[in-house]
Amino acid sequence: MNLSADAERKICYYMNLDHAVILYAIVKSTLPRKFINNKSIKISNPELVTINLESATIDFVACDEKTGTCAKKNVIIKFDPPVESQLELR
């Protein structure tokens, strides 16, 4: 069983609306240590963009305050083992 497009859309909407702080924490916890330890890099706007039974993708913006540049990036979190149902995603 895989998620329907409607179920994926609802999960993403809910997580982005009610759990942005959790998404931010997930992004911070999955980035390489050298990226996190760079005090001039600021992370913002985490957004769950895809989710299925095998992985989730979170987009975010990383800005370097020293150079004034920003770039949209993402992290992909693989579920190991993959979840078996939408209920298990909760």
N, C-alpha and C positions, 0 to 999 in steps of 0.2 A: 504494500500500500504506500502511495506517495501522497503528498499534500496537494489539494486542489489549488488552483490559482487564487480562488476566493479565500481559502483558509490562509494561504501565505500572506495575502494582502491584509487580512484582518490581524494576523499576528504582528506583522510589521507595523501597522497603524497603532495598535495597542502598545507595543514596546516603545515606539518613538514618542507617543503621547504621554505615557505614564512612567516610563522607566529610562529616561535619558541619562540619569546619573549612573545607572547600572551599565548601560552601553558604554559610557565614558570609562568606567572602571574596567570593563572587559578590554577595551582598546588599550588602555594604559598597561594592563597586565600581560598583553600579548606582544607588545612592541619590544624590539631588542633593547637591552640595558643601556647601550651607548646612546640610543635615541632618547630614552626616558631621562637619563642623567644630564642631557644637554639642557641647561636651564633657559636657554634662549628659545627653545622650541615650545610652542603652546598648541595644545590640541583643543579643538572645538567642534561643535556640530556633529556629534556622533549620530548616525542614522542606520538602523537595520534596513537593508535593502533587499536581501533575499534570505530565505530560510527553507530548508527541506529536511528530510530525515537524516541526511549525511553531514550537512554543514550549514553555517550561517555566515553572511557577509555584512560587515559594518563599514560604511563609508564615514570618513571624518576629514576635517581640514587641519593641516599642520602648518603653522606659521613660524618662521624664524624671525624673531624680533631684531636680531643683529643686522640681517640683510633686508628685512621688510618684505620677504617673499612668502607666499602661501601656496600650498599645493593640496589638491584633493587626493586622498589616499584611501586605502581600505585594508582591512584585515579579514582573513577567512578563518573561521574557527571550525575545525573538523571534529565531528562527534565520533569518538572512538570508545566503544563500538557505536555504530549508527543507531539512532533511536528507532523504535518500531512503530510508533504511532504519534498522532498529533497530541494525544493526552500525555504521552511521555515527554514531549517538548516542554511542558509546563514545569 
